[in-house]
C-alpha cells in the first residue's frame, strides 16, 4: 500500500511538471481550537483577540504566601509599627488611621504616625514582611505576636511569641544572616 501511495505521488509530480504546474508544499489544515468554543456568543470569548498566553508569564513573581503578614486584613495584627520606634512599645492601631502598603492595610494610633510611615515605609515596616524573624531563619514562615519584638540596627524584627524570641535572641546576628538568605523565597513554600 505504501509503495502504491509513493508511486501515485511520483506520477502526479511528473504529470504536474509536464503540465507546467510547480508543486507546492501540501497545505495542512488544523482544526480551529476556538471552533465550538463554549464561550462563543458570550461577552468574553477567550479565543478572541490576542493570545493570553503570549508574552510575559502572568504568574511570574507571584508567591504562594502574601508578602506581608496580616491578620484579618491588618498588617502586624493591627499594631502601629511606628510606635515601636517612637513610643518604644507596641501600640494598637486604629481603623481611623490606615495606609495601604505592599497589598496590606497598616493601622496607626494617630495621623502623625500614619504620615511618618507613608513618607518612608521601609524605615518602619518590620523585616521579612512582618513574619516571625526566627521562623524565616529556619526557612519557614509563621505569624507573630506584636509583643515579641526588637529593634536591631534601626530595623524592626517580630517573633511568633516570647519563647521563640528568647531563642532568637541567643544569636540575633546569625539568625538575621540566615533569614536574609531565605527571604523572600521562603514565601513560596
N, C-alpha and C positions, 0 to 999 in steps of 0.2 A: 504494500500500500504506500509506503514511504517512497519507494522508487517511482511509482506511478505519479505521485504528487510532484516530485522533483522533475520528472520528465515533462509534466504539464507546464510547470513554471518555465522550464527551459524552452519549450515550444512556444509559449506565449511571449517570452522575451525575444526570440528570433522573429516571430511574426510582427511584434511591435516595432522592432528595429527596421525590418524590411518595409514596414509601412511608414517609417519616419517618425514613429512615436517614441519619445525618450521616456524610459521608465523612471518613475519617481519612487521614493520610499513609500511603503504602504501607510495609509492613514489608519491609525488606531483610534477607535472611539471608545472612550471610557464612559461609564455611567456617571451622570451628574450627581455628585454627593448631596446636592441640595434638592434634587428632584424628589417629590413625595415627602418633602420636609413637613413634619407635624406642626411646624410653626408657620408654614405658608399661609398667607391670608391674615395673619395676626399682625399687630402693630410692630413687634420686634422680631424680624426674621434674622436669625443668627448667620444665615448664609448670604445676606445682602451686604453690600459694601466691602470694606477692607477686611482682610483676613485677621481675625482677632488674635491669632497665634503668631503672626509675623512680628518681627521687631524684638524689642526687649522683653525679657521674661517678666510678666506681671507679678510673679511671686518672688522675684529676686529681692534679697534684703529683708524679707519678712521673717519673723521669728515665731516660734511656737508659743512663747510666753510674752506677755506685754513688757515693753522696755522699762516701765515704771511700775513698781509695786503699788497697788491701790486696793483699798477695801471698800466695797460698795460705791465705787466710783471716785473715792477721795484718796489722793496720794498720801502715803505715810499715815494711814488711818485718820486723816483729817487734822493732823498735827501741824502747827505753824512752824515750818522749818527755819524761818528767820529767827524765831525766838531762841533756838538753841544757841545762836551767836550773840543775840542782844540781851536776852534775859538769863542765859546760862542754864536753861531748863526747858523741858517740853511744855508747850502751852497749847491747849486745844484751839484749833482754828474755828472759823465761823463760815456758814454758807453765805453770809453777807459780804465777805471779802474773799473772792476767789480769783484764780488766774489759771488759764489752761496752758500747759507746757508739756510737750512730748506725749500728747494724747491722754494726759491725765489732768484731773482738776485738783488744784492745790488750794488749800484753805488757810486763811491767816486770821490772826486775832485782831488785826487793825488794818486800815487802809495804808498806813505808813509801811507796815511790814510787807503787805502785798506789793506796794510800789517798789520797795527795795528789791524784792525777788524779781519782779518784772524787768527791772533795769539790768539785772545780772543773775539770771537763774543758775548758771554754772557755779557761782560763788556759794550759793545756799543749798542747792539740791544735794541730797545725800549721794554718796558714791554708790555705784552698782545699782542705780535706779531705785534705791531705797530698799533693795532686798538685803537679807542678812549678810553682812560682810564675811563672817566666818564661813557660812554655807557656800558662798561664792568661792572662797579659798579652797573649798573641798570639791569644787566643780559641780555644785548643786545650787538650787535656789530655794529660799524659804522666806516666809513672811517675817515681819519684825514687830517688836514691841517698841513703841515710842519712848519708853522708859529705859531701854537698853541702848545707850548712845555714847559716843565720844567724838570729840573734835581732835583730829591729828593733823598737824601741819596745815591748819586752816580749812580742812575738809571734814565734813560730817559723815560718820560711819554709824550704821544702825545694826543691831543684832536681834536674833529671834527672841531672846529673853535674857534675864540677868545671869543665869547659869552659863549659857552659851557665851555671853560677853566675858565672863571670868576666864573661860578657855581661850577666847580670842586675845585677851589682854596679856596672856603668857608670852606671846610672840607677835605683837602687833606688826612690826616691820616685815616679818616673814610671811604672815598671813596676808598682808596687803600686797606683797610681791606676787604671791600665788594667785590671789584674786584678780590682780591686774592682768595676769596671763589668761585667766579663764573668762574674763569679761570682754565683750558681750556674748561670746559664743555659747556660754552656759545657758543662754535663753532658748537655744534650740533643743535642749534636752527635754 
